[in-house]
Amino acid sequence: MALDAVKAIRQLQDRSSAKRRSAAKRLRKLGDPSAGPALLEALKNEVRDSRTWETQYQMTMALGTCGSPSDLSYLRDVVLRRETLHAVHTAGGDAIVRLSYMEHSQNEAIHWCLSTGNETLVGGALQAVAILRLVLDQETVTYVLDFIEARSPHDGIYFWPAVAAAGWTGQRVHDFLTACATGPRSDVAEAATDSLAGNYGTYRPL
């Protein structure tokens, strides 16, 4: 039987990392805001142990669906720490965009993530943009494409903007997608082809 929110919150304190991870995954799916404070505290404890990267990832992703904009300060702090694991950078970018969207500040959040120069963080942020099907303002779209197109077309960072661009407009976007559709990565090419047709496709991040 699937855990309800109350049981999942309790399980965040279990001695087993696997059970804590299972609880976080369940809360992420439920998106219950009552779990936000417990997830924040659990994540603060979890990031002390570099061995539990999968659990840290799921807790961070769950905070993105259950938390509130008040959690953004902690998330921005943790992704800037030198010792923070790559998995948390990815999930942190996703969560930062999701929580910023709650207060309609997603464009500012994208600018902040890009300003760090952290490609893993940016990848997570653009993952959220794509999954939420966010339409960014033109300035932000330009900033995103400038960042992405400075990388090799073999780089996986092209994938999520190729998905997200299904809802973006302008010649620059069309040129980006056209280039991606004939590029060297089959996953990016498929996403770009869908986006050129106005289709987002169906994706479920881990």
N, C-alpha and C positions, 0 to 999 in steps of 0.2 A: 504493500500500500504506500502511495506517495506521501511524503511528509507534508503536513500542513505548516503554515507559517510559524505558529508557536513552537512546534516540535523542531522545526528547522533552525529557529533562532537558538534554542537550547543546544542543539547539536553543534553549533559553531564553537562551543567550548569543549567539545569532545577531545580526548587525548590522541585520538587517531586522526592524522592528517587527511586520510582518505574520507573519513566521515565528515570532517569539517568541510572538505571540498564538496562532498555530496550535498551537504546542507546549503552551501553557497550557490551551487548550481540550481537547487530547487528554489531558493529565494530569488535568484535572477529570473527564473521563469515566472514566478508568481508576481514579481514587481510590486510587492506590498510595502508601502512607505513606512509602515510600523517597524519594519526590519532594519531601516536605515541606521539608527544609532548603534544597534548591536553589530551590524556589519562593519561600521567604521571602527569600533573598538577592537573587533576581531582582526581586522586588517592591520591595525597598528601593532598588534602583538605578532601577527604572522610574518610581517616583513623583517622581523629580527632573525628569522631562520632561512638561510639561503637554500636549504634543501627542499623547501616546500613551494617551488615556483608555480606548480600547477594550481595549488590551493590559493596562493596569492593572486594568480590570474583570475580565478573564478570569483574570489571575494571582491576584487576590484571591479570586475564586470557586473557583479550583483549590486554593488554600490551605485553603479550607473543607472540601474533600473529601479532601485529602492530608495536611494538617497535623496538629498535636497541640495540646492545651490550653496547652502552653508558648508557643505563638505568640499567645495572646490578649493579652498585655501589649503587644506591638507593634501589633496591630490596633486595640486601644483607643486607643493613642497616635496612630496615623496618622489615624483618623477624627475626632479632636478638633483636628487642625491646621487652621488657617484656610485654608491653601493647597490642602488636599486636594480633589480633584475630586469632583463629585456622583456620578459612576459608582462611585468607590471607596467612597463612603458607602453606596450601595446594596449593593454586593458585600460591604463590610465588615460591615454588619448581618447579612447572610446567613451569612457565615463565622463571626462571633462566636457566633451561636446554634448553628451546627453543631458547632463545637469545644467549646462549653460543654456541649452535649448528651452529648459523650463522657465527661464527668465528672459528669453528672447535675445540672448547675447552670444549666439553660436558663431556669428561672424568674428566677433572679438576673440572668442576662444580659439578659432582656427588660426587667426593671426598670431596669437600667443604661442600656440604649438609650433607653428612654422618658424617663429623667431628663435626658438631653441636650437634649431638646426638638427634636432634628433630625429632621424628618419624613422626609427621604430615608433616613437611617440606620434609623429605625423601620420604614419600608416594606420595607427589605431584611431586617430581622430577622423581620418577620411573614411575608415570603415564605418564609423557611426554616421557620418554624413550620407553614405551610400545606403545603409540599412534603413535609416530614418527618412530617406528620400528628401533631404533638405535642399532647398533652392537658396544658394548663397548669393549675396549681392555681387555685382560685377567686379568691384575692386578686389573682393576676396577671391573670386574665381581666377582673376588675373594673377594674384599672389600665389595661389595654389599651382597654377600651370607653370609659372616661372620657376617655382621650386622643383616641380616634377620634371620638367623638360630639361633641367640642368643635369639630370641623371641619365645614365645609359638606358636605352630602350629595352635592354635585357634585364633591367632591374624590376623586381616584383612590386616596387612601390607604385608602379603605373596601374596596378589592377583596380584598387578601390576608386581612384578618381575616374577611371574609365567606366566604372559602374555608376558612380554618382552623377556623371555628366549627362545622363539620360534626361535629367530635369533642368539642365543649364542651357543657356541660349547664347548666341553670338557666333561670329565667324571664327574667332579664336578657338572656341570650343569645338566647332565643326572640324577645323583643321587638326586639332589635337586627336579627336576621335578617328578621323580618317587615317592619320598616321599610325595610330594604335592598331587599327583594323588590319593594316598590312605589315605590322611589326613582327619582330622575331619570337614573341611569346604567344603561344596559342591561347592561354587563358585570358590574357589581356585583349587579344584580337577578338575573341568570342564576346567578351564583355562590351568592347567598343562597338562591335557590329550590332549588338542588341540595343545599345544606347543610341546609335544613329537612327534606329527605327523607333525610338521613344520608349523602349522597354527596359525596365530595370533588371529583370531576371530575378531568380530566387536564390538567395544565399543565406547560410546560417553559420556565422562564425563559431568556432569552438567555444 
